[in-house]
Amino acid sequence: MHTTGEVIRELRLHQGWSQSTLATKLCEEAQRATVTREDVSRWELGKRTPGPFWLRHLATVLEVPLTALESDPVKRRTFLTNVAATAIAPVVASDLIEHGFAAALTKRPTLDHWHAKLAAYGNDYMSLGASEIQRRLASDLVVLQQQVDKPRIWDVAAKLMTLYGKTFPGNDGSKAVNWYLMAMQAADRSEDDSARVWVRGRAAIALGYEGASLSVAETFANQALAISDKPSLGRLNALFGKAHVAAIRGDGRAAKALLEEGRRVFDVAGSEEQESDYAVPLWRVNVFTSLLAARLGDERTALRAQEVAAKHLPASLPRFATHLEMHRGLMLARAGDRTGGVVYARSALDKLPPEKHSLTLRMLMSEIEQG
């Protein structure tokens, strides 16, 4: 049976890297911590087991799901079995091909049809599981890719591709990032700066909130901010994404400055729409703020943000109420009570029906466990 060290070695060799190269890439990804070639060697030989912090960054650098490296032998065996299997089961591929040709042989969907799809997915993402959204979006993207011949269709494609990327956790190899990169290229073809800013900003806050691929998140945010200084949801997301990156890296001053700028943009560009992934209403900007303040150890700001978010959060979105409760668990852990924080957060997560769990919540739980 494969150990975690053996899996790390196999994946490293698959990338064609030496132990020193892997150590260097880990240092670049983590930034605030250091790992050496000797550390990598000890992990691979089983003399030492990487903790949750390094497991998370190993998953990102080696481009695999976190479950491939976790201590549960069944999870590792399942991962290695899946690696040997085809990426898409034949029956799934058959369904997608059939769906694509059926659409090509019938009347071409209108732009209004795709805008309606976009709105529906924005709403559904807030309450449905990632796997359900991913399955449905895959079918629609097969059809849409046959029609991206005009700027306005590229706009729709870019936003749907961004949403599709969000169905993969930021530490699930490079899948999420690759989809964000393609979405950015699609947005550039839309010839609409607001779309270009939105896609980059949404990718930045997705990765920043998850605490994944920090250098990539910062790059996306910087690109969004450079395209236009006009207040918009894209700029708002970019500022908060960059703020979370700064907070995780320990740069509290920069994080707080970005938070204040983000609040000013929200005052101008905040959303009235309450239940769409394409919107940032009052409750949602306070969810962003709650986690940011918890990461900074700013209890007063965090509690105030949680109070406002809870007051305005629609009852139909219990998943985000769980986010707020787990932020309190993170606050406990950061204050020195790691055990209490983990218990509090785990209790909140367990109260949410499993089918409503998100990949982001699982990553947040991992962060709390790390303290």
N, C-alpha and C positions, 0 to 999 in steps of 0.2 A: 504494500500500500504506500502511496506517495506521501512523503512528509511535506510540510510547508517549505522547508529548505530545498528539497528536491524539485518542487514546483518552481521555486524562484530560479534555481539553476537552469531548468529546462527552458523557461521563458526568456531568461537572459541570453542563453545560447541561441534561441530562436531569433532573437533580435540581432545576433552577431556581435554582442558586446562582451568586453572583458569585465571583470569584477570592478576594476577601477572606473571604467566608463559608467557602469550602473551607479556606483557611489557618487560620481560627479553629477549625473542627471538627477539623482535623489536630492543632492544638496541644492541644485538649481531650483527644483520644484518646491522643496520645503522652505528654503531661504533663511528661516530663523533658526535652523538646527543643522548639525553636521553629522555626516556618516562617512566612514572610511572604507577602503578596500578590505581591511581586516574585519570590519563589522560584517560586510557582505559575505566574506568567507565563513565567518562563524555561523551566520544564519544558514548558509547552504549546507554546512557540515552538521547542523543540528546542535552546535555547542551553545547557541543562544537563539531565543525566539524573538523575532521583531514584535514590538508592542503595537497597540492599535494605531498610534500616530504614524509609525513607519509602514505598517500594513496598508494604510490608506494611500500613502504616497507611492508605495510599490505598485499598487493597483493602477494608479494613474500613469506612472512611468512605463510600466510593462504592458499597458493597454489591455487589461483584463478586468473582469468584475471582481469586486472585493471578495466575494464568496470563494473565488479560486484560491485565495491565500488564507482564509480563515482556518481556525483550528479544527473545525468539524471535518473528519475524514470523509464523511458521506458527501459533503458539499464539494470537497476537492475532487472526489471520484466522479461526481456528477459533471463537474466542469470539464475534466479531462476527457470524459466520454463525449461530451458535447463538442469539444474541439475536434475530435476525430470524425464527428458526424458532419453532414452537409449543413451549411448555414441556414438554409430554408428547406423545411420538409417538402418532399415532392408534392403532397396534396395541397400545401399552402401555395407553392409556386404555381400549381395548376389553377387554383382559384384566382390568383392575381392575374395570370395570363388571360383566363377566360373573361374576367371582369374588364380588362383593358380592351380586348377585341370587341366585346359586346358593346362597350361605349363607343368605340370607333365606328361600328356598323350602324349605330342609331344616330338620332339627331344630336348635334353638338350642343352641349350645355352652354347656356348664355353666361355673360359676365355677372348678371344679377344672381344666377344660380350659384356661382362660386362665392359671391359675397354673402349669400345666405348660408352657405356651408361654413364659411369663415366665422360668421357670427355664432352659428350653432356649436362649432368646435370650441370657440372661446368660452361659451357657457358650460359646455359639457366637461371641459378639462377641470373646472373648479370642483367637481363632485365625483367624477368617474375615476376609476383606477387607470394607471399608466398603460397597462397591457391592453385594456379595452380600446383606449384612444389610439394606441399604436396600431392595433389590428385594423381599425376602421380607416385611419388616415393612410395606411399603406395602400389600400384599395383606391382611395380617391386620388392619391398622388400618382398612381399608375395612369389614371385617366388624365389628370391635369397636365402631366408632362408632355402629352401629345398636343397640347393647345397653347403652350407658352410662346406665343408668337407676337405679342403686343405688350407694351410697357405695363398696362393696367393688369394684365394677367400675371406678369412677373411679380407685381406687388402682392397679389393674392398668394402666389406660389411661395414667395419669400416668407410670408407670415405663417403659412401652414407648415413649411419646412422647419421654421423655428420651433413651432409647437411640437412637431415630430421629434426634433432633437431633445426636447425637454422630457420625452418619455424614456430617455436613457439617463441614468445618474451620471453626474460629472466625473465620477471616478470609474465609470464603466469603460475603461480603455479610452479610445479616442472617438468613440461613436458620437457622443453628444457634440463634441467640438467639431468634428467633420461635418455634421449636419448644420451647425451654426455657420461654418465657413461657406458651405454651399448656399445657405439662405442669404448670406451677405452678398454673394455674387449675383443671386437672383434679384435682390433688392437694388443693387447697382444698375441692373438692366431695366428696372422700373422707371429710371430717370426721375425718381421722386425722393428728394432729400429727407422728407419726413419718414419714409419707409426705410431708407438707409440708416437713419439714426435709430429708429425703433428696433430694427432687427439686432443691431449691435448692442444697444442698451439692454434689450431683453436677454440676450445671451450673457451679458456682463452680470446682471443681477441674478440670473439663474445660477451661474457658477459661483459668484461671490456669496450668495446666500447659502449655497451648499458647502462652501469652503473648499471647492475643488478647482484644480488647474488655475491657481491664482494669477500666474503671469499671463495666461491667456485671457482671463477675465479682465485684467487691467488693460491689456492691449485693446480688447473690444471696446471697453469704456472710453479709452483715450481716442479711438477712432470716431466713436459716436460724438464725443464732445468737440472734436476738431471739424466735423462736417458742418455743424450749424450751432450757433449759440442761442437760437430761438427757443424759448420755453416750450417743452413738449413732453409727452409721456416717455419718448425714447431718451431724451436728455435726463429726465427724472430717474429712469431705471439705471442709466449709465452712472449717474452720480452716486446712487445708493450701492450699485455693484462695486464701484471703486472704493467706497467707504468701507464696505465689508472686507475687501482685500486689505486695506490699510489696518483695520482693526485686528484681523487675524495675524498680520505681521507685527503687531505691537506698536504701530504708529498711531497712538490715540489722538494726537493733535491734528493730524491730517484727516482722520476719520471724522472727528467732530466738525471740522471746517466743511467737509463734503456733506455732512448731515445738514448743516445749516443752509448750505447752498441748495441742497435737495428740497428742503422745506420751502424755500423761496420759490423754486420752480413749481412745486406742488400748488402753492397758492394761486398760481396763474393757470396751470395746465392740468390740475387734478380732475378726475373723472366723476361724472354723475352716475354712470353705469356701475352697478354694485357687484354683479356676478359674471364677470368675463375675464379671461386671462389677458385680454387685450386692453384692460382698464386698470387704473390705479385710483380707487376711491379712498376716502378718509381712513376707513378701517384698514385697508391694505398697506398704505404708507406707514401706518403705525405698527403693523406687523413687521415691516422692514426695520423700523426704528427700534422695536422691542428687542429683536435679536441683536442688532448692532450694539445697543446699549448694554445688553447682557454680556456680549463679548468684550466690551470695554470695561466692565465692572461698574458701570454707572447705574446704580440701583434706582435712583430717583427718576431718571429719564425712562428707564425700562418700565417701571411700574406705572408711570403716567401714560406711556404709550400703550401698555397692555389694557389699562382702564378705558382709554378712548377706543381702542380697537374692539374690545369686547362689547362696548356699548353700541357700536354701529355695525358690527358683524352680522350679516343675515343668518337667521337660524338654520337656513338650508345648507350652510357650509360648515359643518362640525369639524372638518379636518383642520380648518384654520384656528378654531378654538383650541384644538390639540396643540398646534404650533405654539400658541401663547402659553399654555401650561408647561410645555417642554422648555420654553425660554426661562421659566422660573426655575426649572430643574438645573439649567445651565448656570443660572445666577448662583444657586447654592453650591454647585461644584466649583465655580470660579472663586467663591468666597471661602473655600477650604473644606467644605463638607461634600466631598465627592460621593461618598456612599449615599448620603441623604438626597443629593441631587439626582443620582442615577435612579434611586427608588421612586422619587417623585415623578421623574420624566417617564420611567417605564410604566408606572401606574396610569399616567395620562394616556400613553400610547395604547395600553391594553384596553382602555375603556372605549376606544374608537374601533368600530367593526373592522376586521381585517381587510375586507374588500374596499374600504375607504382609505387604507394606508397608502402613502405615497413614497416614492423613492427618496424624496427630500427629507421626509420625516425619519426614515431609517438612517440617513446620513447624519441628521441632527442627533439622533440617539447615540451614534458612534462618537460624535464630538463630545457629548456630555460624559460618556464613559471614559474618555481620555482626560477629562478634567480641564 
